[in-house]
C-alpha cells in the first residue's frame, strides 16, 4: 500500500500497518504515540490521517477541536517538512500545532529556529520505569505496592488468562461495565479511552498485541494490553480493573510484566493526560524517566 503525497491526506487504514512498522524500524522513536496500535485505535476519536512528504511520514489529527500533527517520521528535510505543514494549513486559514515533540526532536531538528514557539505539555509526558523494579517490588519505595499484591494473593482465588483474539473479544463486555461504573459519559476522556481499548480488543491479533485478563473468584475483573516499542522497551497501552478487589491493580501490573515483558529493560506506561488521580498513581511507581513532550507553534 502506498501513501498519498502531501498536501493530500488519507484516513488511517488497516493496510497502513506495514508502512508504520517499516518507518518505526528504520527511524526509532522513544515515544509510544507513533505505534500503529495507538494510531489505529484512536484514529476515529482523533480523526487521524496520514501523508508522505519528502519520504517522511506525516500524521495529523484533531484534538479538542484543535488540529495538530506529530513529528515527521523520517530523516530527509525534517525541518522543511515541518514548515511545509504549517505553511499549508496557514494558507488554508487554519491553525495547527505540532503536538508531542520530544527534546531530541527540538534539539536536532528545530535547533533554535526562531520562527517557532515551544511550550512544554506536562500532561503529555510519558512515564518510563525499570521493568525489573515493577516485577520485584523491592525496597521501601515499593513497600505498599508489595503489601497490596500479597494481600490480593492471600485473599482471592484468581486466574491469569493470556489473551488471544476470541478471548480478547470476550473482554469487551467487561470494558462496557467498567465504563458504566466509572460514569464515562460524564468524563469524555475516559469514554474515549474506553473506545480505543475496545478497538484494540476487536483487532487484537491483527495489531499483534499481548494481553491478559484476570478472573478473580470466578468473575472477569481486569485486563491489560501492551506490546514492544523497541528491543529495550515494552509499552502498556491499557490497564483496567474493578476497584472492588483490593490489590488487583498491583497484581495485574506485576504479573503481566513478569509473564510478558521480563526481557525488556524498560516499560513505558504512557501519559496521564492531566488526570490528577492517574498522575498520582503513575508517580507512585517511581518512574526512572519522564519523557517530556512539547507543543510547537509557528509564529
C-alpha positions in Angstrom: 0.0 0.0 0.0 1.4 3.4 -1.0 0.8 6.6 0.9 -0.7 9.7 -0.7 1.5 12.7 -1.3 1.3 15.8 0.8 -0.7 18.0 0.8 -3.3 15.2 0.4 -4.1 13.2 3.5 -5.9 9.8 3.8 -7.5 8.3 6.9 -5.6 5.6 8.8 -6.4 2.2 7.3 -5.5 -1.4 8.3 -3.2 -1.6 5.2 -1.0 1.1 6.7 0.3 -1.2 9.4 3.3 -2.5 7.4 4.2 1.1 6.4 4.2 2.2 10.1 6.3 -0.9 11.1 8.8 -0.1 8.3 9.2 3.5 9.3 9.4 2.8 13.0 12.0 0.1 12.5 14.1 2.5 10.4 13.6 5.6 12.5 13.3 4.5 16.1 11.1 6.7 18.3 11.2 6.8 22.1 7.6 8.0 22.2 4.8 5.4 22.0 2.5 7.8 20.2 3.7 6.6 16.8 2.9 2.9 17.4 0.4 1.6 14.9 -1.9 0.1 17.6 -2.2 3.6 19.2 -2.8 5.3 15.9 -5.2 2.7 14.6 -7.3 2.5 17.8 -7.5 6.3 18.2 -8.0 7.1 14.5 -11.7 8.0 14.7 -11.5 9.7 18.0 -8.7 12.0 16.9 -9.6 12.0 13.2 -6.2 10.8 12.4 -4.9 10.8 8.8 -1.5 10.3 7.2 0.5 11.6 4.3 4.0 11.4 2.8 6.3 14.5 2.4 9.9 14.2 1.2 9.5 10.5 2.1 8.7 11.4 5.7 5.6 10.0 7.4 3.2 12.9 8.4 0.4 12.1 10.9 -2.3 14.7 11.5 -5.4 14.9 13.6 -7.8 17.0 15.7 -7.8 17.1 19.5 -10.4 19.1 21.4 -11.2 20.9 18.1 -7.6 21.9 17.7 -5.8 20.5 14.6 -2.3 19.0 15.1 0.4 16.9 13.6 3.2 14.8 15.1 6.9 14.9 14.5 7.5 13.8 10.9 9.0 10.2 10.9 12.0 10.0 8.6 15.4 11.6 8.0 15.0 13.8 5.0 14.5 17.6 5.2 12.6 17.3 8.5 12.7 21.0 9.3 11.5 21.8 5.8 8.7 19.3 6.2 7.6 20.8 9.5 7.5 24.3 7.9 5.6 23.0 4.8 2.8 21.5 7.0 2.5 24.8 9.0 2.5 26.8 5.8 -0.1 24.6 4.1 -2.6 25.0 7.0 -1.9 28.7 7.5 -2.6 29.3 3.8 -5.9 27.5 4.3 -6.8 29.8 7.1 -6.4 27.0 9.6 -4.5 26.9 12.8 -2.4 23.9 13.6 0.4 22.9 16.0 3.0 20.2 16.3 1.9 18.0 19.2 4.1 15.8 21.3 7.6 16.8 20.2 10.4 15.3 22.1 13.5 17.1 23.4 15.6 15.2 20.9 13.5 16.5 18.0 13.6 20.0 19.3 17.4 19.9 19.7 18.2 18.1 16.4 15.5 19.4 14.1 14.1 22.7 15.4 17.6 23.6 16.6 16.8 27.1 17.9 14.8 28.2 14.8 13.1 31.4 16.0 10.1 31.1 13.7 8.7 28.6 16.3 7.5 29.0 19.9 7.7 25.9 22.1 5.7 25.0 25.2 6.1 22.0 27.5 2.9 19.9 27.8 3.3 18.1 31.2 0.0 16.2 30.6 1.6 14.6 27.6 4.8 13.3 29.3 5.3 9.5 29.1 6.2 7.5 32.3 9.1 5.2 31.9 10.1 2.6 34.5 12.7 -0.1 35.1 10.8 -3.3 34.3 12.7 -5.3 37.0 11.6 -2.8 39.6 7.9 -3.2 38.8 8.3 -7.0 38.9 10.4 -7.4 42.1 8.7 -4.5 44.0 11.8 -4.5 46.3 12.7 -1.8 48.8 10.9 0.8 50.9 9.6 2.7 47.9 7.5 -0.3 46.8 6.6 -1.5 50.3 2.9 -0.5 50.0 2.6 -2.0 46.5 4.1 -5.3 47.6 1.8 -5.4 50.6 -1.3 -4.9 48.4 -0.1 -7.5 46.0 0.4 -10.0 48.8 -3.0 -9.3 50.3 -4.6 -9.8 46.9 -2.9 -13.2 46.5 -3.8 -14.2 50.1 -7.5 -13.2 49.9 -8.5 -14.2 46.4 -8.6 -17.1 44.0 -7.6 -15.8 40.6 -6.8 -17.0 37.1 -4.3 -15.3 34.7 -5.7 -15.7 31.2 -3.4 -15.0 28.3 -5.5 -13.4 25.6 -6.0 -14.5 22.0 -8.4 -13.0 19.5 -11.5 -14.9 20.8 -10.8 -14.3 24.5 -9.9 -10.7 23.8 -13.3 -10.0 22.3 -15.0 -11.5 25.3 -13.4 -8.7 27.4 -15.4 -6.0 25.6 -18.4 -6.5 27.8 -16.1 -6.1 30.8 -14.9 -2.7 29.4 -18.5 -1.6 28.9 -19.4 -2.5 32.5 -16.2 -0.8 33.8 -17.2 2.4 31.9 -20.7 2.3 33.4 -19.3 2.1 36.9 -16.9 4.9 36.2 -19.7 7.0 34.6 -17.6 7.5 31.5 -20.4 9.6 30.0 -19.5 12.3 32.5 -15.8 12.1 31.7 -15.2 12.4 27.9 -11.5 11.4 28.2 -12.5 8.1 29.9 -15.1 7.4 27.3 -12.6 8.0 24.5 -10.0 5.7 26.2 -12.7 3.0 26.5 -13.5 3.2 22.8 -9.8 3.0 21.9 -9.4 0.0 24.2 -12.4 -1.8 22.6 -10.9 -1.3 19.2 -7.6 -2.9 20.4 -9.6 -5.9 21.6 -11.6 -6.2 18.4 -8.3 -6.2 16.4 -6.1 -8.0 18.9 -4.4 -10.5 16.6 -4.1 -8.0 13.7 -2.4 -5.5 15.9 -0.1 -8.1 17.3 -0.8 -7.2 20.9 -0.1 -9.1 24.1 -2.8 -9.1 26.7 -4.1 -10.7 29.9 -7.4 -10.9 31.6 -7.7 -11.5 35.3 -10.5 -13.7 36.6 -11.0 -13.2 40.3 -13.2 -15.5 42.3 -14.8 -16.7 39.1 -15.5 -13.2 37.7 -13.7 -11.3 35.0 -12.3 -8.4 36.9 -9.4 -6.8 35.0 -7.4 -6.7 31.8 -4.3 -5.2 30.4 -2.8 -4.8 26.8 0.7 -4.0 25.6 3.4 -4.6 23.0 7.0 -4.0 22.2 8.1 -0.4 21.3 11.7 -1.3 20.7 14.1 -4.1 21.8 14.6 -2.3 25.1 11.1 -1.1 25.9 7.6 -2.6 26.4 4.5 -0.3 26.3 1.4 -0.9 28.4 -1.5 0.6 26.4 -4.4 -0.4 28.6 -4.9 -1.4 32.2 -8.4 -1.6 33.6 -9.7 -3.3 36.8 -12.6 -3.2 39.1 -11.8 -1.1 42.2 -13.8 -3.6 44.4 -10.9 -6.0 44.6 -8.1 -4.7 46.8 -4.7 -5.1 45.3 -5.9 -6.1 41.9 -4.3 -3.3 40.0 -1.0 -4.1 41.7 -1.4 -7.8 40.7 -2.2 -7.0 37.1 0.7 -4.6 36.8 3.3 -7.0 38.3 2.2 -10.3 36.8 1.6 -9.0 33.3 5.1 -7.6 33.2 6.6 -10.8 34.7 5.0 -13.0 32.1 5.1 -10.8 29.0 7.8 -8.2 29.4 10.5 -9.5 31.7 13.0 -9.4 28.8 12.7 -5.7 28.4 14.8 -3.2 30.4 12.1 -0.5 30.4 8.3 -0.3 30.5 6.5 2.8 29.2 3.1 3.3 30.8 2.2 6.2 28.6 0.9 9.6 29.7 -1.6 10.8 32.4 -3.5 13.4 30.3 -3.5 15.7 33.3 -5.8 13.4 35.3 -4.8 14.0 39.0 -5.5 10.5 40.2 -3.8 8.9 37.3 -0.7 11.2 37.8 -0.5 10.2 41.4 -0.8 6.5 40.6 1.9 6.7 37.9 4.3 8.7 40.1 3.8 6.2 42.9 5.6 3.6 40.9 8.7 5.7 40.8 9.5 6.3 37.1 13.1 6.5 36.2 12.3 9.0 33.5 9.5 11.3 32.3 9.7 11.5 28.6 9.0 15.2 28.2 6.8 16.3 25.3 6.3 19.8 23.8 3.8 21.6 21.6 5.3 23.7 18.9 3.6 26.7 17.2 4.6 28.6 14.1 5.0 32.4 14.7 
